[in-house]
């Protein structure tokens, strides 16, 4: 009997620690980082952390309060965007006309005007 109560208490304590707001926020941030695009939906948070909708909303609200993310509505879809996790893109651009060239091509001067191309991070 005592072993059963001890096991139940151990599982309950572990669950309590996992569901603390700070811990859930860190895990949600990790999920967003795994997405690779710096975005995550509420359903992805619920599924990835195995938590109910109310707890997922509280977790994302906490991350919003911390300034880690913000909510964007895209049509009927709501997405939490993490600006610090959004990948940046580097392009090779002509400073005069703004024409872009892929970074993978070995072009250092624009063929039309001869201007030196600059690397820009977007």
N, C-alpha and C positions, 0 to 999 in steps of 0.2 A: 504494500500500500504506500509506504513512504517513498519507494523508488518511483512509483507512478506520479506522485505529487511533485517530486524533484524534477522528473523529466518534463512534466507540463510547465513547471516554473521556468526551467531552462529555455524551453522553446518560446514561451511567452516573453521572456526577457530579451531573447535574441530578436524576435519580431518587433518588440518595442524599440530596440536600438536601431533596427533597419528603417523604421517608419518615422524617425525623428526628422523634422524639416531640413536641417542642415545636411544630413546624410542623403536624403532623397534629392535635394537640390544638386549635390555633387554628382550623384548617379545620373540625374537627368542631363547635366552638363556633359558627362561622359558619353551618354547616348547621342547627344547632338554632335559631338566631335566625331563619333563613329560614322555618322551619316555622310560626312565629307563635304557637305554644301552649307553647313552652318544653319540649317533649318530643321525643325522637328514639329510634328503635329501632336495634339493632345492624345490622340489614339495611339501614336507610337510611344508616348510616355507611359500610358496605361499598360500597353502590352509589354514594353521593354522592362518596366519596373514591377510588373504584376501587382498593380495597385488600382483601387476603384477610381472612378471619375472625380469625385470630390477631393480626394487626396492629391490626384494629379493636378487639379486646378489650383489647389493651395500651393503645391510645389512650384508650379510655373509662376504663380503670383509672387512668390518669394524671390524667384530669380529676376522677375521684372523689377521688384522693389530694390534689389541689389544693383540693378542696371546692367545685368548680364545679357538680357534679351528684351525684345519688344514684340508685341502681337501685331501681325499684318493680316488683313483680310484680302484674299485673292478670289474674287467671285464668291462662291459659296464655301470656300475652304479657308480655314484659319490656320496660320502658320506662325510659330514662334521663331524669330530670326535672332541669331547670336552674332552680332557684328564682329566680334573677336575671332570667330571661327569661319567666317566667310572667306573662301580662298581668293587670293588676289591673282590677277592676270597681268603678265608682262607682255608688252607689244613693242615693236620697232616702228617708230613713227617719224614722218618727215616734219620738221619744225615749221615749214612754210605752208604746205598745202594740207597737212594733216593726214595724208594717206598712210595706211597701216600696212606693214609687212609682217609675216610670221617670224617669230624669233628663231625658228629652226633653220630658216634659209640664211645663207651666209651673204647677206646684202648689207653693205655698210654705207653706200651712197645711193640716193634715189636716182633711178635710171633717167628720169625725165629732166630734172633740174640740177642734179649733181650735188644736192645738199647732203650733208652728213646726217644719217638717221640716228635718232635718239631712242634709248630704251626708256619706256614709261611704265610705271606700275599703276594698274587700274583697280 
